[in-house]
Amino acid sequence: GISWCAVDGPDLPGLMPPLAAVTGPTGYVRFHGRNAAQWYDHEQAWQRYDYRYTEEELAGWLPRLERLLRETDQTIVVMNNHYRGQAVENGQMLRDLLPPAMREVLHAPEDLLPRVDSRAGRTATPPDQ
């Protein structure tokens, strides 16, 4: 079957609402950031995705992610707010917000990546060598 791709982005006219529908065996969510000021008005494409989610914004997705994890064979979450490392930081933040039972079914390469603080522009803790 074909799976629906749920998208989180700014609340602007013409964009899809953040609907997490189960339509196939795979749940799929893309976080593009909510940079409304530069979504349509930017010089470079990357400026659209220059956004760091707050814990509160990501926590709003927990009920939808729980449903996707429960009702699909697998769920894929992609962070596309990649400028300055926000995608890695927000992926780690989202994983930390998940209840332990949900974390167990999520496969993340956390042991391969350092903790990231995009506001500092560097890793918060170095990776183990």
C-alpha positions, 0 to 999 in steps of 0.5 A, a space after each residue: 500500500 501507499 503510506 501518507 507522509 505527515 509533514 510539520 511546517 509553518 502554519 501558512 496558506 497553501 501548506 499541508 496541515 500536520 495530519 498523521 494518517 495511517 494509510 499503509 504499513 509504514 508511518 512517515 513523518 517529515 519535520 521541515 521546521 516552522 520558519 514562516 518568515 522565510 518559507 516563501 521569502 528567501 534568497 537560498 533554499 536552505 533558509 526556509 529550513 533554518 529552524 530549531 524546534 522547541 521541546 513544546 513543539 515536538 511534544 505536540 507530536 507525541 500522540 500522533 507518533 504514538 499512534 503511528 508506532 502502534 498502528 504501522 509495521 514501521 515508522 520513519 521520522 525525518 528531520 529536514 530542518 538541517 541548517 546549523 545542525 538543528 535536525 540532529 539536535 531536534 531528532 535527539 530532543 524528540 527521542 528524549 521526549 518519547 516514553 521509554 516504550 516508544 523509544 524501544 521501537 525507534 531505531 536511531 543511530 544515537 551511538 554514532 552521533 555526538 549530542 548537538 547544540 545548534 545554538 552553540 554551533 558545536 557539539 555539546 559533548 564529544 563522541 566516544 572514540 
